[in-house]
């Protein structure tokens, strides 16, 4: 079932003053739970929510300072961005260009959303201070930019690409001016910053034995041995666990790998060989959550430690591409590139 803002939820008071059954709009319930408590069901139970349009939604992130979810898409006309304050009610926004946008992050110290894409001519970055108005930025190479992250301790944005010759990394101190950096010509799919390690870490879906690279500054990169030659597509740093965690869309029972230092990686047993596409860490919940684009009724998996994983029922069998955690709302939000009117799912 897709929960809509105008839906009515029944609340029953069985006895006492004003006993009876009352109806509350779903939108009012969302407002009452803001800020929401962190519930034990967060990440375990999921519900569908209506997206602003049936676009190919590729990335979602949360800005604590703005209290806003923002998504970017690889398709759509004049509406390749959507925003929401609660995860349920989404509004379409115009992107800076009709590019295929693949990744998005919030750089708090810059006060900017920054998105990168795989198409466009010299304009494969766009930025926004509020999620509503977007500006195209000049990129040094028309590579297929797949992922980016912000490192406040370095004052640096780093993006990685799955195409290009000797230039599959670009960096920026402000989101506006970008510079190419040398890196191995692998299909880099995800990058993150691990503050205690002082390392940027990226994972790839190609390569022989070395599908990881690390850098202390975003400019000098070193290849590292991966736990398996899987298609590694997503990565995060779980600070409270002291672990880097990556997920894959291929492999036999080993579609997770972890590392305490970014250098040495260990394969972990996964409960389903789904095409895992994204993951995030929720410290307030003490939970890692991953989403997949394949599987039957089980396109979510969770772990309290990165080592032991359990499958969870997804709201729908759609192509889930990205998810994020909003601690102020106690809420996970995931977005999909498929589905009809239900390309968002939320938990709780």
Order of alpha helices (4+ residues) and beta strands (2+ residues): beta-beta-beta-alpha-beta-beta-beta-beta-beta-beta-beta-beta-beta-beta-beta-beta-beta-beta-beta-beta-beta-beta-beta-beta-beta-beta-beta-beta-beta-beta-beta-beta
